[in-house]
């Protein structure tokens, strides 16, 4: 998303990432329409009973929305062979990535006292704190690698795709429309986990169709992502209570 050295000779790879970016935007809007985008229309009130959205959540929502809008715009620029503009916007993309991590981390810290006030179970707090911080860490690593490999378009776009996939998890919360709709079909299986595996599979299938093989970046990035998820889950639940106690006093 940030920069690309040269356009590919085939439109297929570009169209895949454009379609993926459009799906991300649709998911974000569908999940957060009642609590963010169309908050006034739905009459949504905060945990505290106040109808206003806390400033840090407003900023966080704007930053995350801007990230996915930018991701979509950058994929369109590549697909329409406007790599010159794509490169120019790249520096802004790096700044936006920093904003995503900063606002996301602050939101996690502020979420624990708010969840305590709402009477949320400890398991929910552990998932919010540990899961979201783990996702932000994976996002950070993938974006840094994408910047380092910005001169290799095939590697770059896959890393940015996977980075964007990792931070979309809150859209699948059971407290939101998308999560509730999926829960009726998945019967307790986390919707984000299914989406994550589906995104990995879609990228692999795309590579086979377009390249006739799985791109090396897809192989190592997906494998590393899966390993981190498998390892992080027990760590999150093991260290979660201590983390919650720490964040509750932040």
Secondary structure by P-SEA (a helix, b strand, c coil): ccccccccccaaaaaaaaaaaaaaaaaaaaacccccccccccccccccccccccaaaaaaaaaaaaaaaaaaaaaaaaaacaaaaaaaaaaaaaaaaaaaaaaaaaaaaaaaaaaaaacccaaaaaaaaaaaaaaaaaaaaaaaaaaaacccaaaaaaaaaaaaaaacccccccccaaaaaaaaccccccaaaaaaaaaaaaaaaaaaaacccccaaaaaaaaaaaaaaaaaaaaaaaaaaaaaaaaaac
